[in-house]
Amino acid sequence: MSIPTWPETLPQYLLMDSYEETAPDVLIKSNMETGPAKVRRRVTASVRPVKGHQIMTQEQLGIFKTFFNDTLYGGSMRFTWTDPTDDDPVEMRFVDAPTWSSQDGYYRVSMNMEILP
């Protein structure tokens, strides 16, 4: 089965005023009997957590719901999209179910995702 792609009919970027990314957590720390903890790299690659919002019309929200619920089986599958920081193609997945709220006739959609290594 091929990996789904973010629909072209939806906004292609997260709003920059809401964009938040965390560096991958690749370290493991071990407490020592005395002195500072021992720190080493646990893995060479890890997920990059990403949060952000998009503004969508009612029609776009319907497309988004179909993409999330049907295409991604409720967010259980990965999908390809554009890396928000450098426009390279990446594979992503949802960490939590998205939420949305009405805002001046549009919908503000909040997403919590991770970029996969």
SVG drawing of the C-alpha trace seen along z (x, -y; Angstrom):
<svg xmlns="http://www.w3.org/2000/svg" viewBox="-19 -37 50 39">
<polyline fill="none" stroke="black" stroke-width="0.4" points="0.0,0.0 1.4,-3.4 1.8,-6.2 -1.0,-8.9 0.0,-12.4 -1.4,-15.6 -4.3,-16.7 -3.5,-19.6 -6.9,-21.1 -5.9,-21.8 -3.6,-24.6 0.0,-23.5 1.6,-25.2 1.1,-25.6 0.6,-29.1 4.0,-30.4 2.6,-32.3 1.5,-28.9 4.4,-26.7 6.3,-24.8 8.9,-22.1 11.0,-20.2 14.5,-18.7 14.5,-14.9 15.2,-13.3 18.1,-11.0 19.9,-10.9 19.7,-8.5 20.9,-9.5 22.0,-7.2 22.4,-8.5 25.7,-7.7 26.2,-7.0 28.2,-10.2 28.8,-13.1 26.9,-14.1 24.7,-11.7 26.2,-9.7 24.8,-10.8 25.1,-9.1 23.3,-9.0 20.6,-6.3 19.7,-6.4 21.0,-8.1 17.5,-9.3 14.2,-10.0 10.9,-11.7 10.7,-15.5 7.5,-16.7 5.6,-19.4 2.6,-21.4 0.7,-24.1 -2.6,-25.5 -4.2,-26.1 -7.2,-28.2 -9.7,-26.2 -13.0,-26.9 -16.0,-24.6 -15.3,-22.7 -11.6,-22.3 -12.5,-21.1 -14.7,-18.4 -11.8,-17.3 -9.5,-17.3 -11.9,-15.1 -12.2,-12.6 -8.4,-12.5 -7.9,-12.0 -10.7,-9.6 -10.9,-7.6 -7.5,-7.9 -5.4,-7.8 -7.7,-5.4 -8.3,-7.8 -4.7,-9.1 -3.1,-5.6 -1.2,-5.9 1.8,-8.0 1.5,-10.5 3.9,-12.6 3.9,-16.3 6.4,-19.2 8.8,-19.9 7.7,-23.2 11.3,-24.4 12.9,-23.6 10.1,-22.5 11.7,-19.0 9.2,-16.1 8.9,-14.2 6.8,-11.5 4.6,-12.5 1.9,-11.1 -0.6,-12.5 0.2,-12.1 -3.2,-13.2 -6.6,-13.7 -6.8,-17.2 -9.1,-19.7 -10.9,-22.7 -12.9,-25.7 -15.0,-28.3 -13.2,-31.6 -14.9,-34.4 -16.6,-32.0 -13.5,-29.8 -12.1,-27.0 -8.8,-27.1 -7.5,-23.5 -4.9,-22.5 -2.6,-19.6 0.0,-17.7 2.2,-15.6 5.7,-14.2 8.1,-14.1 9.4,-10.6 13.1,-9.7"/>
</svg>
